Amino acid sequence: MNEQPNPNNPQVSEENHKLENIKELGQIEIPNYKSDIHCLTIAGQVEGHLVLPPQNKATRYEHVIPQLVAVEENPQIKGLLIVLNTVGGDVEAGLALSEMVASLSKPTVSLVLGGGHSIGTAIAVSADYSFIAPSATMTIHPIRLTGLVIGVPQTYEYLNKMQDRVVKFVVEHSHISEESFRDMMFQTKDLAQDIGTVLVGRDAVECGLIDGVGGLQQCIEKIRLMIDNPEGVWQ
């Protein structure tokens, strides 16, 4: 009769841990360091009320919300780093996440890597301070709907109201003017088959949308400064 391995055996537990790391992370050992800065990743498409196909890389907002609540409640977490590489996604889900980040009492810093497109713009500016990598891009464009659209005045009114919500949030949480942001949304010269504007790295800083150009080192330094000087002027 074969003897079943005891899961409480430390050696068996260690082997299971290594197998899990290989399956999830592709490596046996990961750095064993408990940081007081929580890293939140917004990758792929922001999934909202509709479930995306399984082949889509997505960030589900109902998975992110509990993390934000935990960051606010956990006394061991001193700050939040939001790393974005997103094509955008569900507008209401993205705005919900943005409002939650903006309402946190703890220091928050965002970093746009690769891309922070569409509603990812609102998430990026929701942090207390935002960075963008030199090679990263952000696409500013009007709200779009997919699927059946009923061509009645109420539909267009609803779209305008939703777009106003996005514009208002971005303008209130960045240094860009409403006029400049709307001009970027309806620009016809940047995109071949669409309207909008593509900002690359420093372009996003120069127009006032993002606070600075930087990477991981600058983000950690900024969060540490904000943690150590909660009442200080760190802008």
Secondary structure, DSSP 8 states (H G I E B T S, - for coil): ------TTSHHHHHHHHHHHHHHHHSSS-------SEEEEEEEEEEE-SS---TTS-EEEHHHHHHHHHHHHH-TT--EEEEEEEEEEE-HHHHHHHHHHHHT-SS-EEEEEEEEE-TTHHHHHHTSSEEEE-TT-EEEE------S----SHHHHHHHHHHHHHHHHHHHHTSS--HHHHHHHHT-SSS-SSS--EEEETHHHHHTTSSSEE--HHHHHHHHHHHHH-TTS---
